Amino acid sequence: LHFRITLKEKIKISALTFLGKLFLNFLFLTNRIKINGKENALKAMDSGKPILFCCWHGRLLYASYGLSKIRKGLWAIASKHRDAEIMGRILESWGYRLIRGSSNKGGKEVLRKMTKIFASDSPFICITNDGPKGPRNIAKPGSLTLARKYDAQILMITGTSSSYKEMNSWDKFRLPKPFGKVEVTISGPMVFPENIQPGEGSEYLSNFMNKIQAEADKCFK
């Protein structure tokens, strides 16, 4: 663990992780899952270039579960606090490797680790661009700057379901309900216009992601 914790808290986290894995696996296993754009992810991975898989925090479950069905061993960022520890352990059970930290805490450390990963033989990183606490659906600049420096491909991944519970939280976090349909959407690589100005990258990425999100949400309408 990456924070001070009592034995009681350690037992609580382990128990909640176990129950969380059971619950989330139940939700996804009882849904029919379709992955749109799987070929986009595979083609990008086979290119040998780094990839930054981007998703909004509110659709984290759809994105992370769907991507885990395509390839294991991808990297994901997990914040250094108790709730994130639970989600991080669930992501590990789905085959992810973790980068500890966030844009709020340990941001420089995260960027250093991302730099090493982009230069490795498994340069595939998944992030929630508006995490950990918003503003909702607005991309932050740090990881984007690094991705552009390493000429990383930027792909949006998101999802929705025929039936879901939307939380009353800053990110409008969605949980799929069981016994329905889940559709995960993976975009092709985003292409920046040649005339984009310094500081405009985050807004361009936000617009790109929100356009893909809006299209994905039409699946069950």
Buried (B, 14 or more C-beta within 10 A) or exposed (E): EBEEBEEEBEEBBEEBBBEBBEEBBEBBEEBEBBBBBBEBBEBBBEEEBBBBBBBBBBBBBBBBBBBBBBEEEBBBBBBBBBEBBBBBBBBBBBBBBBBBBBBEBBBEBBBBBBEEBBEEEEBBBBBBBBBBBBEBBBBBBBBBEBBBEBEBBBBBBBBBBBEBEEEEEBBBBBBBBEEBBBBBBBBBBBEBEEEEEEEEBBEBBBEBBBEBBEEBBEBBE
